Amino acid sequence: MIAQNFEYAAPTSLKEALELLGGEDVKALAGGMSLIPILKLRLAAPGQLVDLGRIAELNYIREEGSTLRIGATTTHYQVESSPLVRSKCPLLAEAASNIGDIQVRNMGTIGGSVAHADPAADYPASLLALEAKVGLASAKGKREMPIADFFVDTFTTALEPGEIVREVTAPVDDQTVGTSYQKMLQPASGFAIVGVAVRLRKAAGKVAMARVGVTGLSGKPYRAVAVEKALEGTAASPTDLQKAAALVADGVEANSDLSASGEYRKHLARVYAMRALAIAWSRTA
């Protein structure tokens, strides 16, 4: 199908873009990997698109103290291949490398993916495990919030009208932290049927900190707090990991669709949680 007619604007400054987005019937366009198919299917028909792709101030990867800052229009490939991300926040680089195919990674952006809030997207699990924050901007000003508060429901976020994702921030970890993102992908789309991101810190031979993010299993990504609590303070033996991984889907209403039933998704979540935990632990120093 063909999208309905719309006006197109390509501002070169964030200030200009936010002014345009303050109008009615306007949508922001980043990489277009999610929005363009929606427009072609006529599931959305905005009167104007505001292309953020020419705004240089939204495309960056930089380290500031103990924080890694990534601009909203930074592409998945830039995140995946950045030496800074790979060395300072490898979990995010690993998640980016699992997104779609090379064409999608070359065009899709981290800000667009986060704002779209697809329940089967790859970034959310890792961002939750990283306890990341998301910076937002509108013509009224800027604000920041934890990523856990940003994801509200399926395709629903805390973004207000006229507001866009400005940047994503994540912590810089040392060598005592090991991470892993493991997923079962849907072969046709590359989306996660289930994806599990793990971040573990070792101290005195035991798990001092555990963070586990899950995507694909339910209507929105979530932190598997039961897994984290079960693992912290243990020596991360195979039995410890297995007991913790078994809790990953507890109390969760699992999605059921043509790709997988809810029960099968829960089974996959336990399998991939175990894999991600074991790999993350092996990467701690």
Short mmCIF file of the C-alpha atoms (twelve columns), coordinates in Angstrom:
data_MODEL
# 
_entry.id   MODEL 
# 
loop_
_atom_site.group_PDB 
_atom_site.id 
_atom_site.type_symbol 
_atom_site.label_atom_id 
_atom_site.label_alt_id 
_atom_site.label_comp_id 
_atom_site.label_asym_id 
_atom_site.label_seq_id 
_atom_site.Cartn_x 
_atom_site.Cartn_y 
_atom_site.Cartn_z 
_atom_site.pdbx_PDB_model_num 
ATOM 1   C CA . MET A 1   0.000  0.000   0.000  1 
ATOM 2   C CA . ILE A 2   0.951  3.652   -0.305 1 
ATOM 3   C CA . ALA A 3   0.916  6.141   2.549  1 
ATOM 4   C CA . GLN A 4   -1.540 9.009   2.511  1 
ATOM 5   C CA . ASN A 5   -0.197 12.407  1.497  1 
ATOM 6   C CA . PHE A 6   1.670  14.364  4.155  1 
ATOM 7   C CA . GLU A 7   3.876  17.425  4.447  1 
ATOM 8   C CA . TYR A 8   7.561  16.862  5.081  1 
ATOM 9   C CA . ALA A 9   10.029 18.958  7.059  1 
ATOM 10  C CA . ALA A 10  13.749 18.313  7.597  1 
ATOM 11  C CA . PRO A 11  14.998 20.742  10.249 1 
ATOM 12  C CA . THR A 12  18.713 21.007  10.975 1 
ATOM 13  C CA . SER A 13  18.452 22.061  14.625 1 
ATOM 14  C CA . LEU A 14  16.745 20.514  17.625 1 
ATOM 15  C CA . LYS A 15  15.080 23.847  18.461 1 
ATOM 16  C CA . GLU A 16  13.473 24.044  15.020 1 
ATOM 17  C CA . ALA A 17  12.338 20.400  15.178 1 
ATOM 18  C CA . LEU A 18  10.714 20.814  18.580 1 
ATOM 19  C CA . GLU A 19  8.851  23.901  17.408 1 
ATOM 20  C CA . LEU A 20  7.455  21.946  14.461 1 
ATOM 21  C CA . LEU A 21  6.527  18.995  16.669 1 
ATOM 22  C CA . GLY A 22  4.527  21.298  18.898 1 
ATOM 23  C CA . GLY A 23  1.884  21.555  16.178 1 
ATOM 24  C CA . GLU A 24  -1.104 19.309  15.617 1 
ATOM 25  C CA . ASP A 25  -1.142 16.067  13.618 1 
ATOM 26  C CA . VAL A 26  2.663  15.825  13.482 1 
ATOM 27  C CA . LYS A 27  4.955  12.798  13.860 1 
ATOM 28  C CA . ALA A 28  8.717  12.610  14.277 1 
ATOM 29  C CA . LEU A 29  10.668 10.498  11.785 1 
ATOM 30  C CA . ALA A 30  13.998 9.017   12.838 1 
ATOM 31  C CA . GLY A 31  15.301 5.983   10.898 1 
ATOM 32  C CA . GLY A 32  11.806 5.109   9.655  1 
ATOM 33  C CA . MET A 33  12.182 1.370   10.203 1 
ATOM 34  C CA . SER A 34  8.950  1.244   12.209 1 
ATOM 35  C CA . LEU A 35  7.081  4.356   11.095 1 
ATOM 36  C CA . ILE A 36  7.309  3.890   7.322  1 
ATOM 37  C CA . PRO A 37  5.633  0.430   7.340  1 
ATOM 38  C CA . ILE A 38  2.922  1.817   9.628  1 
ATOM 39  C CA . LEU A 39  2.316  4.691   7.206  1 
ATOM 40  C CA . LYS A 40  2.218  2.348   4.218  1 
ATOM 41  C CA . LEU A 41  -0.372 0.180   5.969  1 
ATOM 42  C CA . ARG A 42  -2.287 3.378   6.833  1 
ATOM 43  C CA . LEU A 43  -2.299 2.513   10.499 1 
ATOM 44  C CA . ALA A 44  -1.206 6.131   10.965 1 
ATOM 45  C CA . ALA A 45  -1.822 9.116   8.726  1 
ATOM 46  C CA . PRO A 46  -0.143 12.233  10.154 1 
ATOM 47  C CA . GLY A 47  -0.482 15.519  8.324  1 
ATOM 48  C CA . GLN A 48  3.241  16.236  8.657  1 
ATOM 49  C CA . LEU A 49  6.459  14.310  9.245  1 
ATOM 50  C CA . VAL A 50  9.403  15.994  10.917 1 
ATOM 51  C CA . ASP A 51  12.624 14.244  9.882  1 
ATOM 52  C CA . LEU A 52  15.202 14.268  12.694 1 
ATOM 53  C CA . GLY A 53  17.947 12.728  10.566 1 
ATOM 54  C CA . ARG A 54  19.717 15.995  9.701  1 
ATOM 55  C CA . ILE A 55  20.050 17.215  13.283 1 
ATOM 56  C CA . ALA A 56  23.736 16.711  14.074 1 
ATOM 57  C CA . GLU A 57  23.268 17.448  17.778 1 
ATOM 58  C CA . LEU A 58  21.174 14.269  18.150 1 
ATOM 59  C CA . ASN A 59  23.835 11.926  16.772 1 
ATOM 60  C CA . TYR A 60  26.681 11.204  19.196 1 
ATOM 61  C CA . ILE A 61  28.298 8.657   21.460 1 
ATOM 62  C CA . ARG A 62  30.369 10.082  24.290 1 
ATOM 63  C CA . GLU A 63  31.614 9.212   27.754 1 
ATOM 64  C CA . GLU A 64  31.087 11.672  30.584 1 
ATOM 65  C CA . GLY A 65  32.502 10.473  33.883 1 
ATOM 66  C CA . SER A 66  30.829 7.169   34.715 1 
ATOM 67  C CA . THR A 67  28.083 7.635   32.111 1 
ATOM 68  C CA . LEU A 68  27.830 6.785   28.436 1 
ATOM 69  C CA . ARG A 69  25.580 9.161   26.474 1 
ATOM 70  C CA . ILE A 70  24.066 8.146   23.145 1 
ATOM 71  C CA . GLY A 71  22.117 10.589  20.989 1 
ATOM 72  C CA . ALA A 72  18.681 9.621   19.743 1 
ATOM 73  C CA . THR A 73  19.533 9.423   16.023 1 
ATOM 74  C CA . THR A 74  22.600 7.236   16.556 1 
ATOM 75  C CA . THR A 75  22.016 4.179   14.386 1 
ATOM 76  C CA . HIS A 76  22.038 0.595   15.587 1 
ATOM 77  C CA . TYR A 77  25.172 -0.009  13.508 1 
ATOM 78  C CA . GLN A 78  26.925 2.931   15.153 1 
ATOM 79  C CA . VAL A 79  26.060 1.514   18.583 1 
ATOM 80  C CA . GLU A 80  27.105 -1.987  17.537 1 
ATOM 81  C CA . SER A 81  30.451 -0.939  16.031 1 
ATOM 82  C CA . SER A 82  31.489 1.916   18.334 1 
ATOM 83  C CA . PRO A 83  34.790 1.084   20.122 1 
ATOM 84  C CA . LEU A 84  33.586 3.207   23.038 1 
ATOM 85  C CA . VAL A 85  30.316 1.280   23.441 1 
ATOM 86  C CA . ARG A 86  31.998 -2.074  22.914 1 
ATOM 87  C CA . SER A 87  34.563 -1.365  25.637 1 
ATOM 88  C CA . LYS A 88  32.495 0.641   28.118 1 
ATOM 89  C CA . CYS A 89  28.991 -0.812  27.661 1 
ATOM 90  C CA . PRO A 90  29.301 -4.106  25.759 1 
ATOM 91  C CA . LEU A 91  25.767 -5.221  26.625 1 
ATOM 92  C CA . LEU A 92  24.303 -2.426  24.516 1 
ATOM 93  C CA . ALA A 93  26.616 -3.202  21.598 1 
ATOM 94  C CA . GLU A 94  25.632 -6.875  21.799 1 
ATOM 95  C CA . ALA A 95  21.931 -5.989  21.779 1 
ATOM 96  C CA . ALA A 96  22.393 -3.668  18.782 1 
ATOM 97  C CA . SER A 97  24.174 -6.414  16.835 1 
ATOM 98  C CA . ASN A 98  21.083 -8.625  17.244 1 
ATOM 99  C CA . ILE A 99  18.650 -6.153  15.698 1 
ATOM 100 C CA . GLY A 100 17.101 -7.090  12.334 1 
ATOM 101 C CA . ASP A 101 19.559 -7.215  9.453  1 
ATOM 102 C CA . ILE A 102 22.357 -4.934  8.239  1 
ATOM 103 C CA . GLN A 103 19.963 -2.690  6.301  1 
ATOM 104 C CA . VAL A 104 17.833 -2.127  9.401  1 
ATOM 105 C CA . ARG A 105 20.900 -1.532  11.570 1 
ATOM 106 C CA . ASN A 106 22.239 1.028   9.108  1 
ATOM 107 C CA . MET A 107 19.022 3.059   9.152  1 
ATOM 108 C CA . GLY A 108 17.240 2.363   12.447 1 
ATOM 109 C CA . THR A 109 18.069 4.531   15.473 1 
ATOM 110 C CA . ILE A 110 18.232 3.900   19.190 1 
ATOM 111 C CA . GLY A 111 15.891 6.790   19.930 1 
ATOM 112 C CA . GLY A 112 13.335 5.644   17.393 1 
ATOM 113 C CA . SER A 113 13.400 2.091   18.697 1 
ATOM 114 C CA . VAL A 114 12.993 3.159   22.308 1 
ATOM 115 C CA . ALA A 115 10.173 5.582   21.462 1 
ATOM 116 C CA . HIS A 116 8.337  2.931   19.419 1 
ATOM 117 C CA . ALA A 117 8.311  0.549   22.425 1 
ATOM 118 C CA . ASP A 118 7.764  -2.635  20.467 1 
ATOM 119 C CA . PRO A 119 7.323  -5.412  23.069 1 
ATOM 120 C CA . ALA A 120 9.659  -7.654  21.052 1 
ATOM 121 C CA . ALA A 121 12.438 -5.095  20.464 1 
ATOM 122 C CA . ASP A 122 16.015 -5.895  21.489 1 
ATOM 123 C CA . TYR A 123 17.187 -2.714  23.227 1 
ATOM 124 C CA . PRO A 124 14.667 -2.624  26.105 1 
ATOM 125 C CA . ALA A 125 15.916 -5.750  27.899 1 
ATOM 126 C CA . SER A 126 19.485 -4.464  27.887 1 
ATOM 127 C CA . LEU A 127 18.502 -0.937  28.863 1 
ATOM 128 C CA . LEU A 128 16.541 -2.308  31.814 1 
ATOM 129 C CA . ALA A 129 19.478 -4.464  32.916 1 
ATOM 130 C CA . LEU A 130 21.705 -1.398  32.627 1 
ATOM 131 C CA . GLU A 131 19.250 0.707   34.646 1 
ATOM 132 C CA . ALA A 132 19.560 3.237   31.852 1 
ATOM 133 C CA . LYS A 133 17.880 6.606   31.694 1 
ATOM 134 C CA . VAL A 134 16.179 8.321   28.791 1 
ATOM 135 C CA . GLY A 135 16.437 12.044  28.108 1 
ATOM 136 C CA . LEU A 136 13.360 13.683  26.607 1 
ATOM 137 C CA . ALA A 137 12.855 17.070  24.984 1 
ATOM 138 C CA . SER A 138 9.985  19.252  23.825 1 
ATOM 139 C CA . ALA A 139 9.476  22.931  23.090 1 
ATOM 140 C CA . LYS A 140 8.639  23.294  26.811 1 
ATOM 141 C CA . GLY A 141 12.006 21.976  27.996 1 
ATOM 142 C CA . LYS A 142 13.978 18.838  28.816 1 
ATOM 143 C CA . ARG A 143 13.545 16.063  31.373 1 
ATOM 144 C CA . GLU A 144 15.063 12.684  32.223 1 
ATOM 145 C CA . MET A 145 13.571 9.502   33.630 1 
ATOM 146 C CA . PRO A 146 14.556 5.892   34.370 1 
ATOM 147 C CA . ILE A 147 13.944 3.595   31.432 1 
ATOM 148 C CA . ALA A 148 11.734 1.397   33.637 1 
ATOM 149 C CA . ASP A 149 9.315  4.305   34.052 1 
ATOM 150 C CA . PHE A 150 9.439  5.185   30.364 1 
ATOM 151 C CA . PHE A 151 7.937  1.912   29.099 1 
ATOM 152 C CA . VAL A 152 4.243  1.977   30.002 1 
ATOM 153 C CA . ASP A 153 2.625  -0.757  27.891 1 
ATOM 154 C CA . THR A 154 2.631  -2.272  24.403 1 
ATOM 155 C CA . PHE A 155 3.734  0.494   21.989 1 
ATOM 156 C CA . THR A 156 3.053  2.971   24.801 1 
ATOM 157 C CA . THR A 157 5.598  5.190   26.557 1 
ATOM 158 C CA . ALA A 158 5.704  8.173   28.879 1 
ATOM 159 C CA . LEU A 159 6.312  10.535  25.945 1 
ATOM 160 C CA . GLU A 160 4.017  13.535  26.027 1 
ATOM 161 C CA . PRO A 161 2.577  15.272  22.913 1 
ATOM 162 C CA . GLY A 162 5.315  17.167  21.091 1 
ATOM 163 C CA . GLU A 163 8.059  15.363  22.986 1 
ATOM 164 C CA . ILE A 164 10.866 13.228  21.566 1 
ATOM 165 C CA . VAL A 165 13.611 10.987  22.897 1 
ATOM 166 C CA . ARG A 166 16.755 13.141  22.997 1 
ATOM 167 C CA . GLU A 167 19.320 10.665  24.309 1 
ATOM 168 C CA . VAL A 168 19.862 7.422   26.189 1 
ATOM 169 C CA . THR A 169 22.346 7.218   29.059 1 
ATOM 170 C CA . ALA A 170 23.874 4.061   30.511 1 
ATOM 171 C CA . PRO A 171 26.486 3.383   33.206 1 
ATOM 172 C CA . VAL A 172 30.106 2.606   32.439 1 
ATOM 173 C CA . ASP A 173 31.001 -0.642  34.219 1 
ATOM 174 C CA . ASP A 174 34.397 -2.005  35.224 1 
ATOM 175 C CA . GLN A 175 35.851 -5.472  34.670 1 
ATOM 176 C CA . THR A 176 34.052 -6.940  37.672 1 
ATOM 177 C CA . VAL A 177 30.825 -6.726  35.655 1 
ATOM 178 C CA . GLY A 178 29.894 -9.327  33.064 1 
ATOM 179 C CA . THR A 179 26.993 -9.008  30.640 1 
ATOM 180 C CA . SER A 180 25.141 -11.010 28.008 1 
ATOM 181 C CA . TYR A 181 22.108 -10.667 25.753 1 
ATOM 182 C CA . GLN A 182 20.619 -13.907 24.446 1 
ATOM 183 C CA . LYS A 183 17.469 -14.278 22.365 1 
ATOM 184 C CA . MET A 184 15.317 -16.647 20.361 1 
ATOM 185 C CA . LEU A 185 14.499 -14.713 17.217 1 
ATOM 186 C CA . GLN A 186 11.540 -14.876 14.889 1 
ATOM 187 C CA . PRO A 187 13.279 -15.947 11.645 1 
ATOM 188 C CA . ALA A 188 11.265 -13.749 9.294  1 
ATOM 189 C CA . SER A 189 11.385 -10.492 11.251 1 
ATOM 190 C CA . GLY A 190 14.416 -10.876 13.504 1 
ATOM 191 C CA . PHE A 191 12.373 -9.689  16.478 1 
ATOM 192 C CA . ALA A 192 12.777 -11.465 19.802 1 
ATOM 193 C CA . ILE A 193 10.291 -14.213 20.563 1 
ATOM 194 C CA . VAL A 194 12.085 -14.001 23.905 1 
ATOM 195 C CA . GLY A 195 15.221 -12.046 24.763 1 
ATOM 196 C CA . VAL A 196 17.070 -11.915 28.087 1 
ATOM 197 C CA . ALA A 197 19.760 -9.401  29.062 1 
ATOM 198 C CA . VAL A 198 21.913 -10.017 32.135 1 
ATOM 199 C CA . ARG A 199 24.366 -7.812  34.024 1 
ATOM 200 C CA . LEU A 200 26.290 -9.328  36.944 1 
ATOM 201 C CA . ARG A 201 28.921 -7.902  39.262 1 
ATOM 202 C CA . LYS A 202 31.371 -10.215 41.040 1 
ATOM 203 C CA . ALA A 203 32.886 -9.467  44.434 1 
ATOM 204 C CA . ALA A 204 34.818 -11.951 46.581 1 
ATOM 205 C CA . GLY A 205 33.756 -14.761 44.272 1 
ATOM 206 C CA . LYS A 206 30.024 -14.111 44.684 1 
ATOM 207 C CA . VAL A 207 27.290 -12.239 42.863 1 
ATOM 208 C CA . ALA A 208 27.270 -8.750  44.370 1 
ATOM 209 C CA . MET A 209 24.747 -7.338  41.904 1 
ATOM 210 C CA . ALA A 210 22.353 -8.917  39.398 1 
ATOM 211 C CA . ARG A 211 20.172 -7.137  36.874 1 
ATOM 212 C CA . VAL A 212 17.999 -9.044  34.401 1 
ATOM 213 C CA . GLY A 213 15.874 -7.522  31.646 1 
ATOM 214 C CA . VAL A 214 13.368 -9.492  29.560 1 
ATOM 215 C CA . THR A 215 11.772 -8.665  26.219 1 
ATOM 216 C CA . GLY A 216 9.329  -10.491 23.954 1 
ATOM 217 C CA . LEU A 217 7.668  -12.489 26.709 1 
ATOM 218 C CA . SER A 218 4.920  -10.077 27.771 1 
ATOM 219 C CA . GLY A 219 3.188  -6.889  26.638 1 
ATOM 220 C CA . LYS A 220 6.127  -4.759  27.718 1 
ATOM 221 C CA . PRO A 221 9.753  -5.351  28.740 1 
ATOM 222 C CA . TYR A 222 10.405 -5.861  32.439 1 
ATOM 223 C CA . ARG A 223 13.032 -6.460  35.092 1 
ATOM 224 C CA . ALA A 224 13.026 -10.032 36.398 1 
ATOM 225 C CA . VAL A 225 13.473 -8.984  40.020 1 
ATOM 226 C CA . ALA A 226 12.836 -12.490 41.375 1 
ATOM 227 C CA . VAL A 227 15.795 -13.793 39.374 1 
ATOM 228 C CA . GLU A 228 17.995 -10.975 40.637 1 
ATOM 229 C CA . LYS A 229 17.127 -11.563 44.297 1 
ATOM 230 C CA . ALA A 230 17.608 -15.314 43.993 1 
ATOM 231 C CA . LEU A 231 21.078 -14.892 42.525 1 
ATOM 232 C CA . GLU A 232 22.587 -12.081 44.587 1 
ATOM 233 C CA . GLY A 233 24.866 -13.355 47.339 1 
ATOM 234 C CA . THR A 234 25.365 -16.773 45.745 1 
ATOM 235 C CA . ALA A 235 28.516 -18.231 44.214 1 
ATOM 236 C CA . ALA A 236 26.725 -18.527 40.848 1 
ATOM 237 C CA . SER A 237 27.145 -22.278 40.699 1 
ATOM 238 C CA . PRO A 238 25.274 -24.089 37.914 1 
ATOM 239 C CA . THR A 239 22.608 -24.982 40.482 1 
ATOM 240 C CA . ASP A 240 22.369 -21.353 41.639 1 
ATOM 241 C CA . LEU A 241 21.973 -20.158 38.058 1 
ATOM 242 C CA . GLN A 242 19.375 -22.781 37.234 1 
ATOM 243 C CA . LYS A 243 17.284 -22.001 40.321 1 
ATOM 244 C CA . ALA A 244 17.369 -18.282 39.548 1 
ATOM 245 C CA . ALA A 245 16.608 -18.718 35.828 1 
ATOM 246 C CA . ALA A 246 13.561 -20.828 36.683 1 
ATOM 247 C CA . LEU A 247 11.919 -17.717 38.176 1 
ATOM 248 C CA . VAL A 248 12.198 -15.493 35.091 1 
ATOM 249 C CA . ALA A 249 8.580  -15.931 33.940 1 
ATOM 250 C CA . ASP A 250 6.902  -16.217 37.349 1 
ATOM 251 C CA . GLY A 251 3.782  -14.079 37.614 1 
ATOM 252 C CA . VAL A 252 4.071  -12.897 34.009 1 
ATOM 253 C CA . GLU A 253 1.178  -12.965 31.543 1 
ATOM 254 C CA . ALA A 254 2.957  -14.290 28.472 1 
ATOM 255 C CA . ASN A 255 2.133  -13.283 24.912 1 
ATOM 256 C CA . SER A 256 0.629  -15.944 22.688 1 
ATOM 257 C CA . ASP A 257 0.620  -15.559 18.896 1 
ATOM 258 C CA . LEU A 258 1.445  -17.349 15.646 1 
ATOM 259 C CA . SER A 259 5.140  -17.410 16.535 1 
ATOM 260 C CA . ALA A 260 4.822  -19.045 19.962 1 
ATOM 261 C CA . SER A 261 2.272  -19.882 22.609 1 
ATOM 262 C CA . GLY A 262 2.471  -18.282 26.021 1 
ATOM 263 C CA . GLU A 263 3.655  -21.490 27.667 1 
ATOM 264 C CA . TYR A 264 6.359  -22.020 25.062 1 
ATOM 265 C CA . ARG A 265 7.532  -18.435 25.536 1 
ATOM 266 C CA . LYS A 266 7.832  -19.050 29.279 1 
ATOM 267 C CA . HIS A 267 9.887  -22.165 28.580 1 
ATOM 268 C CA . LEU A 268 12.131 -20.196 26.219 1 
ATOM 269 C CA . ALA A 269 12.526 -17.445 28.804 1 
ATOM 270 C CA . ARG A 270 13.877 -19.954 31.335 1 
ATOM 271 C CA . VAL A 271 16.248 -21.486 28.772 1 
ATOM 272 C CA . TYR A 272 17.611 -18.151 27.542 1 
ATOM 273 C CA . ALA A 273 17.824 -16.732 31.057 1 
ATOM 274 C CA . MET A 274 20.044 -19.657 32.028 1 
ATOM 275 C CA . ARG A 275 22.247 -19.105 28.972 1 
ATOM 276 C CA . ALA A 276 22.551 -15.364 29.537 1 
ATOM 277 C CA . LEU A 277 23.321 -15.812 33.248 1 
ATOM 278 C CA . ALA A 278 26.027 -18.376 32.575 1 
ATOM 279 C CA . ILE A 279 27.676 -16.307 29.852 1 
ATOM 280 C CA . ALA A 280 27.510 -13.077 31.858 1 
ATOM 281 C CA . TRP A 281 29.101 -14.783 34.871 1 
ATOM 282 C CA . SER A 282 31.874 -16.199 32.698 1 
ATOM 283 C CA . ARG A 283 32.663 -12.656 31.552 1 
ATOM 284 C CA . THR A 284 33.203 -11.244 35.060 1 
ATOM 285 C CA . ALA A 285 36.745 -10.728 36.274 1 
# 
